[in-house]
Every structure is written in structure tokens, then in C-alpha cells.
Amino acid sequence: MGELVEFIAKALVDNPDAVNVKEIESSQSIIIELKVAPEDMGKIIGKQGRIAKALRTLVKAAATKDNKRVIIEIIQ
């Protein structure tokens, strides 16, 4: 899941080298921490959070086949 988030985030931002993804896995869920440069934060979140919501929807759809719950945290 982390690779998918990293690929999408790098495609959206101006500074793809600053994208950092950390994956924390437990038995029932996966927490993905996404860190980007401060100037790219608006591009990841989007207007009214639309891009962040779409990113969460895509990852949730990919995680259903593994019967896992995925949480994406966007960290500044």
C-alpha cells in the first residue's frame, strides 16, 4: 500500500524528493504516514480535502482484497 501512496504523491507534488512514506502494520490495520514538503501540502490535501479523500478511497479499495483497514495520515 505504501508504494501506491508514494507513487501518487510523487506525481502530484512539485518536490517529489521530499515525499516520505512510512508504513506501520498491525494484525487488522495498516497506518500509512505521508510526509511532504510544506509548500506541497496544499497539493496533497486539495480544495476542501478532495484529493486527500480520493487518495484514501483508492487505497481503501486496494486494501479490501487483503481484508485490511488502511488509515492515511498526512504529516507536515
HTML snippet that shows the backbone in 3Dmol.js (N, CA, C, O; Angstrom):
<script src="https://3Dmol.org/build/3Dmol-min.js"></script>
<div id="view" style="width:600px;height:400px;position:relative"></div>
<script>
const pdb = `
ATOM      1  N   MET A   1       0.812  -1.196   0.000  1.00  0.00           N
ATOM      2  CA  MET A   1       0.000   0.000   0.000  1.00  0.00           C
ATOM      3  C   MET A   1       0.855   1.259   0.000  1.00  0.00           C
ATOM      4  O   MET A   1       0.513   2.255  -0.638  1.00  0.00           O
ATOM      5  N   GLY A   2       1.957   1.206   0.714  1.00  0.00           N
ATOM      6  CA  GLY A   2       2.829   2.374   0.808  1.00  0.00           C
ATOM      7  C   GLY A   2       3.386   2.792  -0.537  1.00  0.00           C
ATOM      8  O   GLY A   2       3.557   3.982  -0.806  1.00  0.00           O
ATOM      9  N   GLU A   3       3.670   1.810  -1.384  1.00  0.00           N
ATOM     10  CA  GLU A   3       4.209   2.122  -2.710  1.00  0.00           C
ATOM     11  C   GLU A   3       3.182   2.871  -3.559  1.00  0.00           C
ATOM     12  O   GLU A   3       3.532   3.782  -4.309  1.00  0.00           O
ATOM     13  N   LEU A   4       1.916   2.482  -3.436  1.00  0.00           N
ATOM     14  CA  LEU A   4       0.846   3.145  -4.178  1.00  0.00           C
ATOM     15  C   LEU A   4       0.713   4.597  -3.734  1.00  0.00           C
ATOM     16  O   LEU A   4       0.606   5.495  -4.570  1.00  0.00           O
ATOM     17  N   VAL A   5       0.718   4.827  -2.442  1.00  0.00           N
ATOM     18  CA  VAL A   5       0.606   6.193  -1.909  1.00  0.00           C
ATOM     19  C   VAL A   5       1.806   7.026  -2.342  1.00  0.00           C
ATOM     20  O   VAL A   5       1.655   8.186  -2.725  1.00  0.00           O
ATOM     21  N   GLU A   6       2.985   6.441  -2.282  1.00  0.00           N
ATOM     22  CA  GLU A   6       4.197   7.170  -2.671  1.00  0.00           C
ATOM     23  C   GLU A   6       4.170   7.524  -4.155  1.00  0.00           C
ATOM     24  O   GLU A   6       4.540   8.637  -4.526  1.00  0.00           O
ATOM     25  N   PHE A   7       3.745   6.612  -4.995  1.00  0.00           N
ATOM     26  CA  PHE A   7       3.674   6.859  -6.441  1.00  0.00           C
ATOM     27  C   PHE A   7       2.715   8.004  -6.751  1.00  0.00           C
ATOM     28  O   PHE A   7       3.048   8.903  -7.524  1.00  0.00           O
ATOM     29  N   ILE A   8       1.534   7.974  -6.153  1.00  0.00           N
ATOM     30  CA  ILE A   8       0.535   9.012  -6.408  1.00  0.00           C
ATOM     31  C   ILE A   8       1.006  10.351  -5.866  1.00  0.00           C
ATOM     32  O   ILE A   8       0.859  11.373  -6.535  1.00  0.00           O
ATOM     33  N   ALA A   9       1.571  10.361  -4.661  1.00  0.00           N
ATOM     34  CA  ALA A   9       2.028  11.608  -4.046  1.00  0.00           C
ATOM     35  C   ALA A   9       3.151  12.243  -4.860  1.00  0.00           C
ATOM     36  O   ALA A   9       3.167  13.459  -5.050  1.00  0.00           O
ATOM     37  N   LYS A  10       4.084  11.433  -5.339  1.00  0.00           N
ATOM     38  CA  LYS A  10       5.186  11.978  -6.129  1.00  0.00           C
ATOM     39  C   LYS A  10       4.696  12.569  -7.444  1.00  0.00           C
ATOM     40  O   LYS A  10       5.298  13.509  -7.964  1.00  0.00           O
ATOM     41  N   ALA A  11       3.619  12.031  -7.982  1.00  0.00           N
ATOM     42  CA  ALA A  11       3.060  12.560  -9.225  1.00  0.00           C
ATOM     43  C   ALA A  11       2.342  13.892  -9.002  1.00  0.00           C
ATOM     44  O   ALA A  11       2.215  14.688  -9.933  1.00  0.00           O
ATOM     45  N   LEU A  12       1.877  14.139  -7.791  1.00  0.00           N
ATOM     46  CA  LEU A  12       1.102  15.346  -7.506  1.00  0.00           C
ATOM     47  C   LEU A  12       1.945  16.548  -7.101  1.00  0.00           C
ATOM     48  O   LEU A  12       1.568  17.682  -7.395  1.00  0.00           O
ATOM     49  N   VAL A  13       3.065  16.332  -6.442  1.00  0.00           N
ATOM     50  CA  VAL A  13       3.814  17.433  -5.838  1.00  0.00           C
ATOM     51  C   VAL A  13       4.875  18.002  -6.773  1.00  0.00           C
ATOM     52  O   VAL A  13       5.233  17.391  -7.779  1.00  0.00           O
ATOM     53  N   ASP A  14       5.374  19.200  -6.414  1.00  0.00           N
ATOM     54  CA  ASP A  14       6.455  19.834  -7.175  1.00  0.00           C
ATOM     55  C   ASP A  14       7.823  19.316  -6.754  1.00  0.00           C
ATOM     56  O   ASP A  14       8.765  19.333  -7.546  1.00  0.00           O
ATOM     57  N   ASN A  15       7.936  18.852  -5.504  1.00  0.00           N
ATOM     58  CA  ASN A  15       9.206  18.377  -4.970  1.00  0.00           C
ATOM     59  C   ASN A  15       9.082  16.893  -4.608  1.00  0.00           C
ATOM     60  O   ASN A  15       8.898  16.565  -3.436  1.00  0.00           O
ATOM     61  N   PRO A  16       9.179  15.992  -5.591  1.00  0.00           N
ATOM     62  CA  PRO A  16       8.973  14.564  -5.301  1.00  0.00           C
ATOM     63  C   PRO A  16      10.051  13.942  -4.412  1.00  0.00           C
ATOM     64  O   PRO A  16       9.825  12.885  -3.823  1.00  0.00           O
ATOM     65  N   ASP A  17      11.214  14.578  -4.306  1.00  0.00           N
ATOM     66  CA  ASP A  17      12.276  14.030  -3.455  1.00  0.00           C
ATOM     67  C   ASP A  17      11.943  14.174  -1.972  1.00  0.00           C
ATOM     68  O   ASP A  17      12.492  13.445  -1.146  1.00  0.00           O
ATOM     69  N   ALA A  18      11.056  15.100  -1.625  1.00  0.00           N
ATOM     70  CA  ALA A  18      10.694  15.339  -0.225  1.00  0.00           C
ATOM     71  C   ALA A  18       9.574  14.417   0.252  1.00  0.00           C
ATOM     72  O   ALA A  18       9.219  14.446   1.430  1.00  0.00           O
ATOM     73  N   VAL A  19       9.014  13.607  -0.633  1.00  0.00           N
ATOM     74  CA  VAL A  19       7.930  12.691  -0.245  1.00  0.00           C
ATOM     75  C   VAL A  19       8.510  11.540   0.553  1.00  0.00           C
ATOM     76  O   VAL A  19       9.457  10.881   0.123  1.00  0.00           O
ATOM     77  N   ASN A  20       7.925  11.306   1.730  1.00  0.00           N
ATOM     78  CA  ASN A  20       8.378  10.237   2.605  1.00  0.00           C
ATOM     79  C   ASN A  20       7.157   9.462   3.086  1.00  0.00           C
ATOM     80  O   ASN A  20       6.224  10.049   3.633  1.00  0.00           O
ATOM     81  N   VAL A  21       7.159   8.146   2.883  1.00  0.00           N
ATOM     82  CA  VAL A  21       6.042   7.298   3.280  1.00  0.00           C
ATOM     83  C   VAL A  21       6.539   6.273   4.289  1.00  0.00           C
ATOM     84  O   VAL A  21       7.525   5.574   4.057  1.00  0.00           O
ATOM     85  N   LYS A  22       5.833   6.198   5.416  1.00  0.00           N
ATOM     86  CA  LYS A  22       6.166   5.221   6.457  1.00  0.00           C
ATOM     87  C   LYS A  22       4.940   4.358   6.680  1.00  0.00           C
ATOM     88  O   LYS A  22       3.832   4.869   6.844  1.00  0.00           O
ATOM     89  N   GLU A  23       5.137   3.058   6.685  1.00  0.00           N
ATOM     90  CA  GLU A  23       4.026   2.107   6.807  1.00  0.00           C
ATOM     91  C   GLU A  23       4.134   1.367   8.143  1.00  0.00           C
ATOM     92  O   GLU A  23       5.150   0.736   8.434  1.00  0.00           O
ATOM     93  N   ILE A  24       3.079   1.453   8.944  1.00  0.00           N
ATOM     94  CA  ILE A  24       3.015   0.767  10.231  1.00  0.00           C
ATOM     95  C   ILE A  24       1.899  -0.259  10.132  1.00  0.00           C
ATOM     96  O   ILE A  24       0.737   0.099   9.938  1.00  0.00           O
ATOM     97  N   GLU A  25       2.250  -1.536  10.265  1.00  0.00           N
ATOM     98  CA  GLU A  25       1.277  -2.601  10.047  1.00  0.00           C
ATOM     99  C   GLU A  25       0.968  -3.335  11.349  1.00  0.00           C
ATOM    100  O   GLU A  25       1.867  -3.678  12.117  1.00  0.00           O
ATOM    101  N   SER A  26      -0.321  -3.567  11.575  1.00  0.00           N
ATOM    102  CA  SER A  26      -0.758  -4.399  12.695  1.00  0.00           C
ATOM    103  C   SER A  26      -1.581  -5.550  12.129  1.00  0.00           C
ATOM    104  O   SER A  26      -1.646  -5.723  10.912  1.00  0.00           O
ATOM    105  N   SER A  27      -2.204  -6.330  12.987  1.00  0.00           N
ATOM    106  CA  SER A  27      -2.926  -7.500  12.513  1.00  0.00           C
ATOM    107  C   SER A  27      -4.177  -7.130  11.710  1.00  0.00           C
ATOM    108  O   SER A  27      -4.512  -7.817  10.744  1.00  0.00           O
ATOM    109  N   GLN A  28      -4.857  -6.076  12.089  1.00  0.00           N
ATOM    110  CA  GLN A  28      -6.113  -5.713  11.430  1.00  0.00           C
ATOM    111  C   GLN A  28      -6.020  -4.479  10.548  1.00  0.00           C
ATOM    112  O   GLN A  28      -6.873  -4.282   9.683  1.00  0.00           O
ATOM    113  N   SER A  29      -5.008  -3.644  10.745  1.00  0.00           N
ATOM    114  CA  SER A  29      -4.970  -2.387  10.000  1.00  0.00           C
ATOM    115  C   SER A  29      -3.546  -2.019   9.598  1.00  0.00           C
ATOM    116  O   SER A  29      -2.563  -2.569  10.093  1.00  0.00           O
ATOM    117  N   ILE A  30      -3.487  -1.071   8.686  1.00  0.00           N
ATOM    118  CA  ILE A  30      -2.223  -0.510   8.224  1.00  0.00           C
ATOM    119  C   ILE A  30      -2.336   1.002   8.341  1.00  0.00           C
ATOM    120  O   ILE A  30      -3.296   1.596   7.850  1.00  0.00           O
ATOM    121  N   ILE A  31      -1.359   1.624   8.992  1.00  0.00           N
ATOM    122  CA  ILE A  31      -1.310   3.079   9.077  1.00  0.00           C
ATOM    123  C   ILE A  31      -0.201   3.545   8.147  1.00  0.00           C
ATOM    124  O   ILE A  31       0.943   3.106   8.260  1.00  0.00           O
ATOM    125  N   ILE A  32      -0.548   4.435   7.233  1.00  0.00           N
ATOM    126  CA  ILE A  32       0.419   4.974   6.290  1.00  0.00           C
ATOM    127  C   ILE A  32       0.608   6.448   6.618  1.00  0.00           C
ATOM    128  O   ILE A  32      -0.336   7.236   6.556  1.00  0.00           O
ATOM    129  N   GLU A  33       1.840   6.810   6.967  1.00  0.00           N
ATOM    130  CA  GLU A  33       2.162   8.197   7.265  1.00  0.00           C
ATOM    131  C   GLU A  33       2.817   8.811   6.038  1.00  0.00           C
ATOM    132  O   GLU A  33       3.864   8.349   5.582  1.00  0.00           O
ATOM    133  N   LEU A  34       2.193   9.852   5.510  1.00  0.00           N
ATOM    134  CA  LEU A  34       2.682  10.534   4.313  1.00  0.00           C
ATOM    135  C   LEU A  34       3.219  11.896   4.717  1.00  0.00           C
ATOM    136  O   LEU A  34       2.511  12.704   5.319  1.00  0.00           O
ATOM    137  N   LYS A  35       4.478  12.142   4.380  1.00  0.00           N
ATOM    138  CA  LYS A  35       5.117  13.406   4.718  1.00  0.00           C
ATOM    139  C   LYS A  35       5.596  14.057   3.431  1.00  0.00           C
ATOM    140  O   LYS A  35       6.295  13.429   2.636  1.00  0.00           O
ATOM    141  N   VAL A  36       5.220  15.318   3.223  1.00  0.00           N
ATOM    142  CA  VAL A  36       5.638  16.063   2.032  1.00  0.00           C
ATOM    143  C   VAL A  36       6.221  17.400   2.471  1.00  0.00           C
ATOM    144  O   VAL A  36       6.131  17.775   3.640  1.00  0.00           O
ATOM    145  N   ALA A  37       6.814  18.107   1.531  1.00  0.00           N
ATOM    146  CA  ALA A  37       7.358  19.437   1.815  1.00  0.00           C
ATOM    147  C   ALA A  37       6.205  20.382   2.158  1.00  0.00           C
ATOM    148  O   ALA A  37       5.103  20.234   1.629  1.00  0.00           O
ATOM    149  N   PRO A  38       6.455  21.349   3.038  1.00  0.00           N
ATOM    150  CA  PRO A  38       5.368  22.269   3.448  1.00  0.00           C
ATOM    151  C   PRO A  38       4.699  23.001   2.285  1.00  0.00           C
ATOM    152  O   PRO A  38       3.495  23.256   2.329  1.00  0.00           O
ATOM    153  N   GLU A  39       5.463  23.342   1.249  1.00  0.00           N
ATOM    154  CA  GLU A  39       4.864  24.060   0.110  1.00  0.00           C
ATOM    155  C   GLU A  39       3.991  23.154  -0.758  1.00  0.00           C
ATOM    156  O   GLU A  39       3.194  23.648  -1.556  1.00  0.00           O
ATOM    157  N   ASP A  40       4.133  21.833  -0.611  1.00  0.00           N
ATOM    158  CA  ASP A  40       3.332  20.877  -1.375  1.00  0.00           C
ATOM    159  C   ASP A  40       2.122  20.355  -0.599  1.00  0.00           C
ATOM    160  O   ASP A  40       1.356  19.545  -1.121  1.00  0.00           O
ATOM    161  N   MET A  41       1.949  20.806   0.624  1.00  0.00           N
ATOM    162  CA  MET A  41       0.861  20.302   1.461  1.00  0.00           C
ATOM    163  C   MET A  41      -0.510  20.574   0.828  1.00  0.00           C
ATOM    164  O   MET A  41      -1.392  19.717   0.883  1.00  0.00           O
ATOM    165  N   GLY A  42      -0.695  21.733   0.239  1.00  0.00           N
ATOM    166  CA  GLY A  42      -1.969  22.071  -0.395  1.00  0.00           C
ATOM    167  C   GLY A  42      -2.280  21.195  -1.597  1.00  0.00           C
ATOM    168  O   GLY A  42      -3.446  20.926  -1.885  1.00  0.00           O
ATOM    169  N   LYS A  43      -1.253  20.752  -2.297  1.00  0.00           N
ATOM    170  CA  LYS A  43      -1.470  19.900  -3.471  1.00  0.00           C
ATOM    171  C   LYS A  43      -1.889  18.499  -3.065  1.00  0.00           C
ATOM    172  O   LYS A  43      -2.615  17.836  -3.806  1.00  0.00           O
ATOM    173  N   ILE A  44      -1.446  18.037  -1.907  1.00  0.00           N
ATOM    174  CA  ILE A  44      -1.820  16.704  -1.426  1.00  0.00           C
ATOM    175  C   ILE A  44      -3.224  16.733  -0.818  1.00  0.00           C
ATOM    176  O   ILE A  44      -3.999  15.792  -0.993  1.00  0.00           O
ATOM    177  N   ILE A  45      -3.546  17.805  -0.110  1.00  0.00           N
ATOM    178  CA  ILE A  45      -4.858  17.889   0.537  1.00  0.00           C
ATOM    179  C   ILE A  45      -5.932  18.310  -0.468  1.00  0.00           C
ATOM    180  O   ILE A  45      -7.018  17.731  -0.482  1.00  0.00           O
ATOM    181  N   GLY A  46      -5.649  19.299  -1.298  1.00  0.00           N
ATOM    182  CA  GLY A  46      -6.610  19.752  -2.294  1.00  0.00           C
ATOM    183  C   GLY A  46      -7.669  20.657  -1.701  1.00  0.00           C
ATOM    184  O   GLY A  46      -7.745  20.840  -0.487  1.00  0.00           O
ATOM    185  N   LYS A  47      -8.477  21.214  -2.571  1.00  0.00           N
ATOM    186  CA  LYS A  47      -9.558  22.096  -2.116  1.00  0.00           C
ATOM    187  C   LYS A  47     -10.585  21.294  -1.346  1.00  0.00           C
ATOM    188  O   LYS A  47     -11.124  20.302  -1.838  1.00  0.00           O
ATOM    189  N   GLN A  48     -10.847  21.737  -0.135  1.00  0.00           N
ATOM    190  CA  GLN A  48     -11.798  21.091   0.772  1.00  0.00           C
ATOM    191  C   GLN A  48     -11.458  19.619   1.009  1.00  0.00           C
ATOM    192  O   GLN A  48     -12.340  18.820   1.325  1.00  0.00           O
ATOM    193  N   GLY A  49     -10.183  19.261   0.858  1.00  0.00           N
ATOM    194  CA  GLY A  49      -9.739  17.907   1.149  1.00  0.00           C
ATOM    195  C   GLY A  49     -10.098  16.880   0.100  1.00  0.00           C
ATOM    196  O   GLY A  49     -10.092  15.682   0.383  1.00  0.00           O
ATOM    197  N   ARG A  50     -10.409  17.319  -1.097  1.00  0.00           N
ATOM    198  CA  ARG A  50     -10.873  16.385  -2.136  1.00  0.00           C
ATOM    199  C   ARG A  50      -9.792  15.415  -2.592  1.00  0.00           C
ATOM    200  O   ARG A  50     -10.075  14.234  -2.792  1.00  0.00           O
ATOM    201  N   ILE A  51      -8.570  15.883  -2.758  1.00  0.00           N
ATOM    202  CA  ILE A  51      -7.503  14.994  -3.225  1.00  0.00           C
ATOM    203  C   ILE A  51      -7.146  13.993  -2.137  1.00  0.00           C
ATOM    204  O   ILE A  51      -6.929  12.817  -2.427  1.00  0.00           O
ATOM    205  N   ALA A  52      -7.083  14.446  -0.884  1.00  0.00           N
ATOM    206  CA  ALA A  52      -6.789  13.532   0.225  1.00  0.00           C
ATOM    207  C   ALA A  52      -7.881  12.471   0.343  1.00  0.00           C
ATOM    208  O   ALA A  52      -7.586  11.302   0.595  1.00  0.00           O
ATOM    209  N   LYS A  53      -9.125  12.868   0.164  1.00  0.00           N
ATOM    210  CA  LYS A  53     -10.239  11.915   0.238  1.00  0.00           C
ATOM    211  C   LYS A  53     -10.155  10.905  -0.910  1.00  0.00           C
ATOM    212  O   LYS A  53     -10.401   9.715  -0.709  1.00  0.00           O
ATOM    213  N   ALA A  54      -9.811  11.376  -2.104  1.00  0.00           N
ATOM    214  CA  ALA A  54      -9.675  10.470  -3.254  1.00  0.00           C
ATOM    215  C   ALA A  54      -8.520   9.500  -3.054  1.00  0.00           C
ATOM    216  O   ALA A  54      -8.625   8.326  -3.409  1.00  0.00           O
ATOM    217  N   LEU A  55      -7.422   9.981  -2.489  1.00  0.00           N
ATOM    218  CA  LEU A  55      -6.276   9.117  -2.201  1.00  0.00           C
ATOM    219  C   LEU A  55      -6.653   8.043  -1.193  1.00  0.00           C
ATOM    220  O   LEU A  55      -6.280   6.881  -1.350  1.00  0.00           O
ATOM    221  N   ARG A  56      -7.395   8.429  -0.155  1.00  0.00           N
ATOM    222  CA  ARG A  56      -7.843   7.463   0.847  1.00  0.00           C
ATOM    223  C   ARG A  56      -8.804   6.433   0.240  1.00  0.00           C
ATOM    224  O   ARG A  56      -8.763   5.256   0.599  1.00  0.00           O
ATOM    225  N   THR A  57      -9.662   6.877  -0.675  1.00  0.00           N
ATOM    226  CA  THR A  57     -10.603   5.971  -1.331  1.00  0.00           C
ATOM    227  C   THR A  57      -9.872   4.945  -2.192  1.00  0.00           C
ATOM    228  O   THR A  57     -10.216   3.763  -2.178  1.00  0.00           O
ATOM    229  N   LEU A  58      -8.872   5.390  -2.936  1.00  0.00           N
ATOM    230  CA  LEU A  58      -8.093   4.470  -3.778  1.00  0.00           C
ATOM    231  C   LEU A  58      -7.375   3.419  -2.947  1.00  0.00           C
ATOM    232  O   LEU A  58      -7.395   2.236  -3.285  1.00  0.00           O
ATOM    233  N   VAL A  59      -6.749   3.842  -1.871  1.00  0.00           N
ATOM    234  CA  VAL A  59      -6.006   2.909  -1.032  1.00  0.00           C
ATOM    235  C   VAL A  59      -6.959   1.962  -0.310  1.00  0.00           C
ATOM    236  O   VAL A  59      -6.652   0.783  -0.131  1.00  0.00           O
ATOM    237  N   LYS A  60      -8.097   2.468   0.096  1.00  0.00           N
ATOM    238  CA  LYS A  60      -9.103   1.618   0.756  1.00  0.00           C
ATOM    239  C   LYS A  60      -9.595   0.536  -0.204  1.00  0.00           C
ATOM    240  O   LYS A  60      -9.780  -0.614   0.196  1.00  0.00           O
ATOM    241  N   ALA A  61      -9.806   0.902  -1.468  1.00  0.00           N
ATOM    242  CA  ALA A  61     -10.247  -0.073  -2.461  1.00  0.00           C
ATOM    243  C   ALA A  61      -9.171  -1.132  -2.704  1.00  0.00           C
ATOM    244  O   ALA A  61      -9.490  -2.307  -2.887  1.00  0.00           O
ATOM    245  N   ALA A  62      -7.909  -0.726  -2.707  1.00  0.00           N
ATOM    246  CA  ALA A  62      -6.820  -1.681  -2.918  1.00  0.00           C
ATOM    247  C   ALA A  62      -6.642  -2.595  -1.711  1.00  0.00           C
ATOM    248  O   ALA A  62      -6.172  -3.724  -1.853  1.00  0.00           O
ATOM    249  N   ALA A  63      -7.012  -2.120  -0.528  1.00  0.00           N
ATOM    250  CA  ALA A  63      -6.808  -2.902   0.693  1.00  0.00           C
ATOM    251  C   ALA A  63      -7.935  -3.886   0.973  1.00  0.00           C
ATOM    252  O   ALA A  63      -7.773  -4.769   1.815  1.00  0.00           O
ATOM    253  N   THR A  64      -9.054  -3.763   0.303  1.00  0.00           N
ATOM    254  CA  THR A  64     -10.181  -4.651   0.587  1.00  0.00           C
ATOM    255  C   THR A  64      -9.873  -6.102   0.214  1.00  0.00           C
ATOM    256  O   THR A  64     -10.401  -7.024   0.836  1.00  0.00           O
ATOM    257  N   LYS A  65      -9.039  -6.310  -0.779  1.00  0.00           N
ATOM    258  CA  LYS A  65      -8.715  -7.690  -1.156  1.00  0.00           C
ATOM    259  C   LYS A  65      -7.855  -8.383  -0.104  1.00  0.00           C
ATOM    260  O   LYS A  65      -7.814  -9.612  -0.049  1.00  0.00           O
ATOM    261  N   ASP A  66      -7.162  -7.596   0.741  1.00  0.00           N
ATOM    262  CA  ASP A  66      -6.357  -8.165   1.828  1.00  0.00           C
ATOM    263  C   ASP A  66      -7.123  -8.178   3.154  1.00  0.00           C
ATOM    264  O   ASP A  66      -6.579  -8.582   4.182  1.00  0.00           O
ATOM    265  N   ASN A  67      -8.373  -7.739   3.131  1.00  0.00           N
ATOM    266  CA  ASN A  67      -9.199  -7.633   4.341  1.00  0.00           C
ATOM    267  C   ASN A  67      -8.502  -6.827   5.436  1.00  0.00           C
ATOM    268  O   ASN A  67      -8.505  -7.206   6.607  1.00  0.00           O
ATOM    269  N   LYS A  68      -7.904  -5.708   5.027  1.00  0.00           N
ATOM    270  CA  LYS A  68      -7.212  -4.822   5.963  1.00  0.00           C
ATOM    271  C   LYS A  68      -7.897  -3.462   5.958  1.00  0.00           C
ATOM    272  O   LYS A  68      -8.549  -3.076   4.988  1.00  0.00           O
ATOM    273  N   ARG A  69      -7.733  -2.751   7.060  1.00  0.00           N
ATOM    274  CA  ARG A  69      -8.226  -1.389   7.171  1.00  0.00           C
ATOM    275  C   ARG A  69      -7.023  -0.472   7.030  1.00  0.00           C
ATOM    276  O   ARG A  69      -6.019  -0.663   7.717  1.00  0.00           O
ATOM    277  N   VAL A  70      -7.107   0.520   6.152  1.00  0.00           N
ATOM    278  CA  VAL A  70      -5.983   1.414   5.893  1.00  0.00           C
ATOM    279  C   VAL A  70      -6.325   2.806   6.347  1.00  0.00           C
ATOM    280  O   VAL A  70      -7.405   3.323   6.060  1.00  0.00           O
ATOM    281  N   ILE A  71      -5.389   3.416   7.066  1.00  0.00           N
ATOM    282  CA  ILE A  71      -5.532   4.795   7.536  1.00  0.00           C
ATOM    283  C   ILE A  71      -4.353   5.578   6.965  1.00  0.00           C
ATOM    284  O   ILE A  71      -3.199   5.188   7.140  1.00  0.00           O
ATOM    285  N   ILE A  72      -4.648   6.681   6.282  1.00  0.00           N
ATOM    286  CA  ILE A  72      -3.589   7.538   5.758  1.00  0.00           C
ATOM    287  C   ILE A  72      -3.540   8.800   6.604  1.00  0.00           C
ATOM    288  O   ILE A  72      -4.536   9.511   6.733  1.00  0.00           O
ATOM    289  N   GLU A  73      -2.380   9.073   7.177  1.00  0.00           N
ATOM    290  CA  GLU A  73      -2.160  10.277   7.947  1.00  0.00           C
ATOM    291  C   GLU A  73      -1.193  11.170   7.172  1.00  0.00           C
ATOM    292  O   GLU A  73      -0.088  10.752   6.826  1.00  0.00           O
ATOM    293  N   ILE A  74      -1.620  12.392   6.906  1.00  0.00           N
ATOM    294  CA  ILE A  74      -0.779  13.344   6.202  1.00  0.00           C
ATOM    295  C   ILE A  74      -0.087  14.199   7.260  1.00  0.00           C
ATOM    296  O   ILE A  74      -0.740  14.924   8.010  1.00  0.00           O
ATOM    297  N   ILE A  75       1.227  14.109   7.312  1.00  0.00           N
ATOM    298  CA  ILE A  75       2.024  14.780   8.351  1.00  0.00           C
ATOM    299  C   ILE A  75       2.817  15.915   7.734  1.00  0.00           C
ATOM    300  O   ILE A  75       3.367  15.788   6.640  1.00  0.00           O
ATOM    301  N   GLN A  76       2.868  17.027   8.455  1.00  0.00           N
ATOM    302  CA  GLN A  76       3.601  18.172   7.959  1.00  0.00           C
ATOM    303  C   GLN A  76       5.041  18.130   8.361  1.00  0.00           C
ATOM    304  O   GLN A  76       5.804  19.033   8.018  1.00  0.00           O
TER     305      GLN A  76
END
`;
const viewer = $3Dmol.createViewer("view");
viewer.addModel(pdb, "pdb");
viewer.setStyle({}, {cartoon: {color: "spectrum"}});
viewer.zoomTo();
viewer.render();
</script>
